[in-house]
Amino acid sequence: MSAIHAPVRALVALTAFQLARSRRFVALLALTVLPLPLALYWSLHPDGPPAYFFVDYAFLVYVQMAIPLIALINASSLIRDEISSRTITYLVVNGYGRRALVAGRYAGYVPVTVVLTALPLAALYLVMALPNGGLGLAPRDGAALLAVFVAAVCAYGSAYLALGVYLRHPLMAGLLHAVVWEAVVSGLPGKMPYVTISFYLRSLAAALADAGATGTAEGGVGGAWAALALAAATCLFLLIAMRRMARMDVA
């Protein structure tokens, strides 16, 4: 069993190393830091409790905007780059099963992208806490934000990985999904938001966080249902990607 898992563990480590050492990582980190001056400006001209602003700002800017774009850039290339460069054939014939290839690439993507998105969250906290002598942020609210960050990275990553397996040029389709479907449809009345990832992330944040408007959002589902829906969506997208890989001609 360990002999079977060894290539997958190596692939997970290789994927994490490639993502963390790439120029893309530095560029994305720089991109996530760009909104911080806005938080600093608010800290110098506060309007309301700092903890409330921190939670709402982190959710709006990072969960709803930055994480989908980061997940799209990182996850859509996990398999697509191998297919485009034809190195997918080498991986398949050298000990990596097709389903294991998808799982290993995804498992390497998750921790690197969580760190990439959590670093700006920590910087945001420092930017706001230092001028105000702290934020008065409850541990529950900090843990809630981190949980929502991880859920967003996992759910969006699996969706865009599947997109990268199916489409030759997934970035445009992914941008339309992130900007139009997730940002617009999730805010519509009725049942349409139920088929977006953003809806369940907002519901999860509302169930876990006490601070800010994020913690009092209405019209969602319960926290347990939101977590279950996000986990189910993540698994479904991964299974779709694995099924496609199993039938793909990579010779």
Buried (B, 14 or more C-beta within 10 A) or exposed (E): EEEEEEBBEEBBEBBBEBBBEBEBBEEBBEBBBEBBEEBBEBBEEEEEBBBBBBBBBBBBBBBBBBBBBBBBBBBBBBBBBBBEEEEBEEBBEEBBBBBBBBBBBBBBBBBBBBBBBBEBBEBBBEBBBEEBEEBBBBEEBBEBBBBBBBBBBBBBBBBBBBBBBBBEEBBEBBEEBBEEBBBEBBBEEEEBBBEBBBBBBBBBBBBBBBBBBBBEBEEBBEBEBBBEBBBEBBEEBBBBBBBBBEEBEBE
